[in-house]
Amino acid sequence: MDQRAALASSWNKNAGNWTKAVREGLIPSRGAGTDAAVLEAICGQKPQNFLDVGCGEGWLVRRVVQATGCNAIGIDGSAQLVDDACQADPGGSYKVVAYSALMDGRADLGETFDVIAFNYALFDEDAPKLLAAVKPYLSADGVVIIQTLHPWAVAQDGNYQDAWRKEDFSAFENQDWAAMPWFFRTLSSWHDVVRTAGLTVLELSEPAAERGGLPLSLLLVCGAFEYSEGDRARGIETL
């Protein structure tokens, strides 16, 4: 099994654990600031239509709809997580959509969105292709909001380079987690991912639990950007 397939498999195997961890507040960084940061970024855009890619058990869709009253769709590759989302929010809209379907153009979402969010949902080496695939679903002046692990906060081993790594979830005691491969990116690599997808960074923030503390996450607000012929001549290309 290759790393991408193993990553997708881990989400399915760990679905019940993820739902429990989110709903019982077992992930300290969420309460320390990452949940509030992504909610503020999304709601600040005052979206009418919102898409959560990699929605998990649906908490972000529920909170955004509660705060803004917008139309929202959550999609995830794990049928179990989508089922958990539907059970918690029977009136909501959640669909099982694999990332491969998005990248291959087989996912018909039927509308455009003012905000498309990837909240801890870009752990694949194919992140540029995935971001490029959702770009056509952006409304005029729509944005893509990405929150992910901050490279500087997790690269404490002196190995600061793009590479596949493995999360064994040892911090979660008393639960049987399947190991999850994930693709680590440097800060400059994230910039390249956004640019390669035909987007541009409009805002960059580093949520922290306290002023001057280590960042809890990297949060990017990105807009669609069409490169000029001059840009292409300098080697800046979209996919």
C-alpha positions as CSV (number, residue, x, y, z in Angstrom):
1,M,0.0,0.0,0.0
2,D,1.4,3.4,-1.0
3,Q,1.5,6.4,1.4
4,R,-1.5,8.1,-0.1
5,A,-3.6,4.9,0.2
6,A,-2.4,4.3,3.7
7,L,-3.4,7.9,4.7
8,A,-6.9,7.4,3.3
9,S,-7.2,4.0,5.0
10,S,-6.1,5.5,8.4
11,W,-9.0,8.0,8.3
12,N,-11.5,5.2,7.8
13,K,-9.8,3.0,10.6
14,N,-9.7,5.9,13.0
15,A,-13.1,7.4,12.3
16,G,-14.6,6.5,15.6
17,N,-11.6,7.8,17.5
18,W,-11.6,11.1,15.6
19,T,-15.3,11.6,16.4
20,K,-14.6,10.8,20.1
21,A,-11.5,13.1,20.2
22,V,-13.3,16.1,18.7
23,R,-16.5,15.8,20.7
24,E,-14.9,15.1,24.0
25,G,-12.2,17.8,23.7
26,L,-9.3,15.5,23.7
27,I,-7.1,17.6,21.4
28,P,-5.6,20.4,23.5
29,S,-4.6,22.7,20.6
30,R,-8.3,23.0,19.6
31,G,-9.3,24.6,22.8
32,A,-6.1,26.6,23.0
33,G,-6.9,28.5,19.9
34,T,-7.1,26.6,16.6
35,D,-10.9,26.2,16.6
36,A,-11.4,29.8,17.3
37,A,-8.9,30.9,14.7
38,V,-10.4,29.0,11.8
39,L,-14.0,30.1,12.8
40,E,-12.9,33.7,12.9
41,A,-11.3,33.5,9.5
42,I,-14.3,31.8,7.9
43,C,-17.0,33.9,9.5
44,G,-15.1,37.1,8.8
45,Q,-15.7,36.5,5.1
46,K,-19.5,36.5,5.8
47,P,-20.0,33.6,3.4
48,Q,-23.4,32.8,1.8
49,N,-22.1,29.4,0.7
50,F,-19.5,27.4,2.5
51,L,-17.7,24.1,1.7
52,D,-15.7,22.2,4.3
53,V,-13.4,19.7,2.5
54,G,-12.4,16.9,4.9
55,C,-15.2,17.8,7.2
56,G,-14.8,14.8,9.5
57,E,-17.7,14.5,12.0
58,G,-19.0,17.9,10.9
59,W,-18.2,20.2,13.8
60,L,-17.0,23.1,11.6
61,V,-20.0,23.0,9.3
62,R,-22.3,23.1,12.3
63,R,-20.5,26.0,14.0
64,V,-20.2,28.1,10.8
65,V,-23.9,27.7,10.0
66,Q,-24.8,28.6,13.6
67,A,-22.7,31.7,13.4
68,T,-23.5,32.9,9.9
69,G,-26.7,31.2,8.8
70,C,-25.1,30.3,5.5
71,N,-25.7,27.4,3.2
72,A,-23.0,24.8,3.9
73,I,-21.8,21.4,2.6
74,G,-19.3,19.1,4.3
75,I,-17.5,16.5,2.3
76,D,-15.1,13.7,3.5
77,G,-13.7,10.5,2.1
78,S,-14.7,8.5,5.2
79,A,-18.2,7.2,5.0
80,Q,-18.2,6.6,8.8
81,L,-17.3,10.2,9.5
82,V,-19.9,11.5,7.1
83,D,-22.4,9.2,8.9
84,D,-21.4,10.7,12.2
85,A,-21.9,14.2,10.8
86,C,-25.3,13.4,9.5
87,Q,-26.4,11.9,12.8
88,A,-25.3,15.0,14.7
89,D,-26.8,17.3,12.2
90,P,-29.8,15.6,10.4
91,G,-30.7,18.8,8.6
92,G,-27.2,19.4,7.3
93,S,-25.7,18.5,4.0
94,Y,-22.8,16.0,4.1
95,K,-21.4,13.9,1.3
96,V,-18.8,11.1,0.9
97,V,-16.4,12.5,-1.7
98,A,-12.9,11.0,-2.0
99,Y,-10.0,13.4,-2.7
100,S,-9.2,11.4,-5.8
101,A,-12.7,12.1,-7.1
102,L,-12.1,15.9,-6.7
103,M,-8.8,15.8,-8.4
104,D,-10.1,13.7,-11.3
105,G,-13.1,16.0,-11.8
106,R,-15.6,13.3,-10.8
107,A,-17.1,15.3,-7.9
108,D,-20.0,17.4,-9.0
109,L,-20.7,19.8,-6.1
110,G,-23.3,21.7,-8.1
111,E,-22.5,25.2,-7.0
112,T,-19.8,27.7,-6.1
113,F,-18.7,28.8,-2.6
114,D,-17.6,32.0,-1.0
115,V,-15.3,30.0,1.4
116,I,-13.8,26.6,0.9
117,A,-12.0,25.4,4.0
118,F,-9.3,22.7,4.6
119,N,-9.1,22.5,8.3
120,Y,-6.3,20.0,9.1
121,A,-7.3,18.3,5.9
122,L,-4.2,18.6,3.7
123,F,-1.9,15.9,4.7
124,D,-1.3,14.5,1.2
125,E,1.6,15.0,-1.1
126,D,-1.0,15.9,-3.8
127,A,-2.1,19.1,-2.0
128,P,-1.4,21.3,-5.0
129,K,-3.6,19.2,-7.3
130,L,-6.4,19.1,-4.7
131,L,-6.3,22.9,-4.2
132,A,-6.3,23.4,-8.0
133,A,-9.3,21.0,-8.3
134,V,-11.5,23.1,-5.9
135,K,-10.5,26.4,-7.5
136,P,-13.3,26.2,-10.1
137,Y,-15.8,26.0,-7.2
138,L,-14.8,29.4,-5.9
139,S,-17.3,32.2,-6.4
140,A,-16.1,35.6,-7.6
141,D,-13.8,36.9,-4.8
142,G,-14.2,33.6,-2.9
143,V,-11.3,32.4,-0.8
144,V,-9.7,29.1,0.2
145,I,-8.9,28.9,3.9
146,I,-6.2,26.4,5.0
147,Q,-5.3,25.6,8.6
148,T,-2.6,23.1,9.2
149,L,0.2,22.0,11.5
150,H,2.8,24.8,11.8
151,P,6.1,23.5,10.3
152,W,8.2,25.2,12.9
153,A,6.2,23.8,15.8
154,V,6.5,20.2,14.7
155,A,10.0,20.2,13.2
156,Q,11.9,19.9,16.4
157,D,14.1,17.0,15.3
158,G,16.3,19.1,13.0
159,N,14.9,17.4,9.9
160,Y,13.3,20.4,8.2
161,Q,12.5,19.2,4.7
162,D,9.5,18.0,2.8
163,A,9.0,14.3,3.5
164,W,6.4,11.7,4.5
165,R,6.2,11.2,8.3
166,K,4.1,8.9,10.5
167,E,1.8,9.8,13.4
168,D,1.3,7.0,15.9
169,F,-1.1,8.9,18.1
170,S,0.9,7.9,21.2
171,A,-0.4,11.1,22.9
172,F,-3.9,9.5,22.9
173,E,-3.7,6.9,25.7
174,N,-6.4,4.3,26.1
175,Q,-7.4,4.3,22.4
176,D,-6.5,1.9,19.6
177,W,-5.3,4.2,16.8
178,A,-4.0,3.1,13.4
179,A,-0.8,4.8,12.5
180,M,-1.3,7.6,9.9
181,P,1.3,8.7,7.3
182,W,1.3,12.4,6.5
183,F,3.3,14.7,4.3
184,F,5.4,17.3,6.2
185,R,6.0,20.6,4.4
186,T,8.3,23.5,5.2
187,L,6.9,27.1,5.3
188,S,8.3,27.8,1.9
189,S,6.8,24.6,0.5
190,W,3.4,25.7,1.6
191,H,3.9,28.9,-0.3
192,D,4.8,26.9,-3.4
193,V,1.7,24.7,-2.9
194,V,-0.6,27.7,-3.0
195,R,1.1,29.3,-5.9
196,T,1.2,26.0,-8.0
197,A,-2.5,25.6,-7.4
198,G,-3.1,29.0,-9.0
199,L,-3.9,30.7,-5.8
200,T,-2.2,33.5,-3.9
201,V,-1.8,34.1,-0.1
202,L,-4.0,37.0,1.0
203,E,-3.4,36.6,4.7
204,L,-1.1,34.5,6.8
205,S,-1.5,34.1,10.6
206,E,0.1,31.9,13.2
207,P,-2.5,31.2,16.0
208,A,-0.9,30.7,19.4
209,A,-2.2,30.0,22.9
210,E,-0.5,33.1,24.3
211,R,1.3,36.1,22.9
212,G,4.9,35.2,22.0
213,G,4.2,31.5,22.4
214,L,5.0,28.8,19.8
215,P,2.4,28.8,17.0
216,L,-0.3,26.2,17.3
217,S,-1.0,26.2,13.6
218,L,-0.4,27.9,10.2
219,L,-3.5,29.6,8.8
220,L,-3.7,30.8,5.2
221,V,-6.4,32.8,3.5
222,C,-5.9,32.4,-0.3
223,G,-7.6,33.9,-3.3
224,A,-7.8,32.8,-6.9
225,F,-5.1,34.4,-9.1
226,E,-4.5,34.2,-12.8
227,Y,-0.8,34.4,-13.8
228,S,0.2,36.7,-16.6
229,E,2.3,35.7,-19.6
230,G,5.2,37.5,-17.9
231,D,4.8,35.3,-14.8
232,R,4.8,32.2,-17.0
233,A,7.9,33.4,-18.8
234,R,9.7,33.5,-15.4
235,G,8.7,29.9,-14.8
236,I,5.6,30.5,-12.6
237,E,3.1,28.0,-13.8
238,T,-0.3,26.8,-12.7
239,L,-1.1,23.1,-12.9
